[in-house]
Amino acid sequence: MALSKRLKSTGLALLVLIVPGVCYLVLQTGTNYYQRLPVYGAEKQRVELADIPDSAWHRVNLSRIAAQGTAIPDLEGNMYVAGFFRIEASPAAETLAVNMARVARIYRDMDRLRFVTFVADKPADSNLNASQPSMEPLLDQYLGTGGNRIHVRLPEATLRDILREEFLLWPASSGEKGKPLNDTLVLVDSRLHIRGFYRGNSYFDTDTLKDEIAVLWKEEMNRDDQE
């Protein structure tokens, strides 16, 4: 009897010690439901959402660099995830497309969320091997056409400038064969502010992207309610 009471007391004491620790670990890992996402300003510095005027934040403006007459989608008012590809297919680019498609399938019914695939077109006088597979059919296969996917094909020089100046990323050099133009996926909010960078070739990073889309969606809905 005395032994049973001691065991119960010991068990209760262990629960008191263990439960807070478990709760702390749960709050520190996995889905981010407990804080708002940062905004990324010029040169990729994180800008916390405080009393900073909206006009002070970096805004992605695709039309600023693209040549006049280029078909550029108007993405303001939509959250979107951007991925950047060369025209040539490669295993690394296919991995990026697969991970992007996995997240897109989860959110296929979410209004105001788009998945934008940017493809760098080679100039007509380039030495691109005509027998080399194109990335575009693979993107169509994994991400589908229409729906929440937007496909943008731009001259490589233009897309490199957009990567550097608008998405704050450095494009892969022309000598880095077998790589996408950049293997980072970028999350942009409906006001065209960058809210996250994720390694698109990492299953775990794209899992974080999946979670943080939900966080950003909640933020967007709360802002709509206040406006």
C-alpha positions as CSV (number, residue, x, y, z in Angstrom):
1,M,0.0,0.0,0.0
2,A,2.8,2.4,1.0
3,L,4.8,1.4,-2.1
4,S,1.8,2.1,-4.3
5,K,1.3,5.6,-2.8
6,R,5.0,6.3,-3.3
7,L,4.8,5.2,-6.9
8,K,1.8,7.5,-7.5
9,S,3.6,10.4,-5.9
10,T,6.7,9.8,-8.0
11,G,4.6,9.5,-11.2
12,L,2.8,12.8,-10.4
13,A,6.1,14.5,-9.7
14,L,7.5,13.3,-13.0
15,L,4.5,14.6,-14.9
16,V,4.9,18.0,-13.3
17,L,8.5,18.1,-14.5
18,I,8.0,16.5,-18.0
19,V,4.7,18.1,-19.3
20,P,6.0,21.8,-19.3
21,G,9.1,20.6,-21.2
22,V,7.1,18.7,-23.8
23,C,4.8,21.8,-24.2
24,Y,7.8,24.0,-24.8
25,L,9.3,21.7,-27.4
26,V,5.9,21.5,-29.2
27,L,5.7,25.3,-29.3
28,Q,9.3,25.6,-30.6
29,T,9.0,23.2,-33.5
30,G,6.7,22.3,-36.3
31,T,4.0,24.6,-37.4
32,N,4.5,28.3,-36.8
33,Y,1.1,29.4,-35.4
34,Y,2.5,31.7,-32.6
35,Q,4.2,34.6,-34.4
36,R,3.8,36.6,-37.5
37,L,6.3,36.2,-40.3
38,P,9.0,38.8,-40.8
39,V,9.1,41.1,-43.8
40,Y,12.3,41.1,-45.8
41,G,13.6,44.5,-46.9
42,A,16.4,45.5,-49.3
43,E,19.5,43.3,-49.2
44,K,17.4,40.6,-47.4
45,Q,17.5,42.1,-43.9
46,R,14.6,41.0,-41.8
47,V,12.2,43.8,-40.8
48,E,9.8,43.0,-38.0
49,L,6.2,44.0,-38.3
50,A,6.2,47.0,-35.9
51,D,5.5,50.7,-36.5
52,I,7.3,50.8,-39.8
53,P,5.2,52.5,-42.6
54,D,4.1,50.2,-45.4
55,S,5.9,52.3,-48.0
56,A,9.2,51.7,-46.3
57,W,9.2,48.0,-47.1
58,H,10.6,46.4,-50.2
59,R,7.9,45.5,-52.7
60,V,8.3,43.1,-55.6
61,N,7.7,44.9,-58.8
62,L,8.1,42.6,-61.8
63,S,7.1,45.3,-64.4
64,R,9.9,47.6,-63.3
65,I,12.6,45.5,-65.0
66,A,10.7,43.6,-67.7
67,A,10.7,45.2,-71.2
68,Q,7.6,47.1,-72.3
69,G,5.1,44.8,-73.9
70,T,6.3,41.8,-71.9
71,A,3.3,39.8,-70.4
72,I,3.7,40.2,-66.7
73,P,0.9,38.9,-64.3
74,D,-0.6,41.4,-61.9
75,L,-0.1,39.6,-58.6
76,E,-1.0,42.4,-56.2
77,G,-3.9,41.2,-54.0
78,N,-2.7,37.6,-54.0
79,M,-0.2,35.8,-51.9
80,Y,2.2,33.7,-54.1
81,V,5.1,31.3,-54.0
82,A,7.7,31.9,-56.7
83,G,10.1,29.3,-58.2
84,F,12.9,30.0,-60.7
85,F,13.9,27.6,-63.5
86,R,16.2,27.4,-66.5
87,I,14.6,26.3,-69.7
88,E,16.7,23.1,-69.6
89,A,15.4,20.2,-67.5
90,S,17.7,18.7,-64.8
91,P,17.3,16.4,-61.8
92,A,17.8,19.4,-59.4
93,A,15.2,21.5,-61.2
94,E,12.8,18.5,-61.2
95,T,13.2,18.1,-57.4
96,L,12.4,21.8,-57.0
97,A,9.3,21.4,-59.1
98,V,8.2,18.3,-57.2
99,N,8.5,20.0,-53.8
100,M,6.7,23.1,-55.1
101,A,3.9,20.9,-56.5
102,R,3.5,19.1,-53.2
103,V,2.8,22.4,-51.4
104,A,0.5,23.6,-54.3
105,R,-1.6,20.5,-54.0
106,I,-2.2,21.1,-50.3
107,Y,-3.5,24.6,-51.0
108,R,-5.1,24.0,-54.4
109,D,-8.5,25.3,-53.1
110,M,-7.1,28.4,-51.3
111,D,-8.3,31.6,-52.8
112,R,-5.8,34.4,-53.3
113,L,-2.8,32.0,-53.3
114,R,-0.8,31.4,-56.5
115,F,2.2,29.4,-57.4
116,V,4.3,31.2,-60.0
117,T,6.9,29.4,-62.1
118,F,9.5,31.7,-63.7
119,V,11.4,30.1,-66.6
120,A,14.5,31.7,-68.1
121,D,14.3,31.6,-71.9
122,K,17.5,31.3,-73.9
123,P,18.3,33.8,-76.6
124,A,17.8,32.5,-80.2
125,D,21.5,32.6,-80.9
126,S,22.5,30.5,-77.8
127,N,24.2,27.1,-78.1
128,L,21.3,25.3,-76.4
129,N,21.3,21.6,-77.4
130,A,18.0,21.1,-79.3
131,S,17.9,17.5,-78.0
132,Q,18.0,18.5,-74.4
133,P,14.7,18.1,-72.6
134,S,12.8,21.3,-71.7
135,M,11.7,22.1,-68.2
136,E,8.3,23.4,-69.2
137,P,6.5,20.0,-69.9
138,L,7.7,18.8,-66.5
139,L,6.3,21.9,-64.8
140,D,3.0,21.3,-66.5
141,Q,3.1,17.7,-65.4
142,Y,3.8,18.4,-61.7
143,L,2.0,21.7,-61.3
144,G,-0.7,21.5,-63.9
145,T,-1.9,24.4,-66.1
146,G,-4.3,27.0,-65.0
147,G,-5.9,26.9,-61.5
148,N,-3.6,28.4,-58.9
149,R,-0.5,28.1,-61.1
150,I,0.9,31.0,-63.2
151,H,3.6,30.4,-65.7
152,V,6.0,33.3,-66.7
153,R,8.6,32.9,-69.4
154,L,11.1,35.7,-69.6
155,P,14.5,36.3,-71.3
156,E,17.2,34.9,-69.1
157,A,18.9,38.3,-68.7
158,T,15.7,39.9,-67.6
159,L,14.9,37.1,-65.1
160,R,18.4,37.3,-63.7
161,D,17.8,41.0,-63.0
162,I,14.4,40.3,-61.4
163,L,16.0,37.7,-59.2
164,R,18.7,40.1,-57.9
165,E,16.7,43.3,-57.7
166,E,13.2,42.2,-56.8
167,F,13.5,38.8,-55.1
168,L,16.8,39.6,-53.5
169,L,18.4,36.4,-54.7
170,W,21.6,35.6,-56.6
171,P,21.1,33.6,-59.8
172,A,23.2,30.6,-60.5
173,S,26.0,31.3,-62.9
174,S,25.8,30.1,-66.5
175,G,28.6,27.6,-65.7
176,E,26.5,25.9,-63.0
177,K,25.0,23.3,-65.3
178,G,22.3,21.0,-64.0
179,K,20.9,23.6,-61.5
180,P,17.8,25.7,-61.6
181,L,18.3,29.4,-61.9
182,N,17.9,29.5,-58.2
183,D,16.7,26.7,-55.9
184,T,15.0,29.0,-53.4
185,L,11.2,29.3,-53.2
186,V,10.0,32.8,-52.1
187,L,6.8,33.5,-50.3
188,V,5.2,36.9,-51.1
189,D,2.2,38.5,-49.4
190,S,-0.8,40.2,-51.1
191,R,0.9,43.6,-50.7
192,L,4.0,42.3,-52.6
193,H,6.3,42.1,-49.5
194,I,8.7,39.1,-49.3
195,R,7.8,37.1,-46.2
196,G,10.0,34.0,-46.5
197,F,12.8,32.2,-48.3
198,Y,12.9,28.4,-48.4
199,R,15.3,25.9,-49.9
200,G,13.2,24.3,-52.6
201,N,15.3,21.2,-52.8
202,S,14.7,20.4,-49.1
203,Y,11.6,18.4,-48.1
204,F,11.9,19.9,-44.6
205,D,12.2,23.5,-45.8
206,T,9.2,23.1,-48.1
207,D,7.3,21.7,-45.1
208,T,8.1,24.9,-43.3
209,L,6.8,26.8,-46.3
210,K,3.6,24.8,-46.1
211,D,3.2,25.8,-42.5
212,E,4.0,29.4,-43.0
213,I,1.6,29.8,-45.8
214,A,-1.1,29.0,-43.2
215,V,0.4,31.6,-40.8
216,L,0.4,34.2,-43.5
217,W,-3.2,33.4,-44.6
218,K,-4.3,33.9,-41.0
219,E,-2.5,37.3,-40.9
220,E,-4.1,38.3,-44.2
221,M,-7.6,37.4,-43.0
222,N,-7.1,39.3,-39.8
223,R,-6.0,42.3,-41.7
224,D,-9.1,42.1,-44.0
225,D,-11.3,42.0,-40.9
226,Q,-9.7,45.1,-39.5
227,E,-10.0,47.0,-42.8
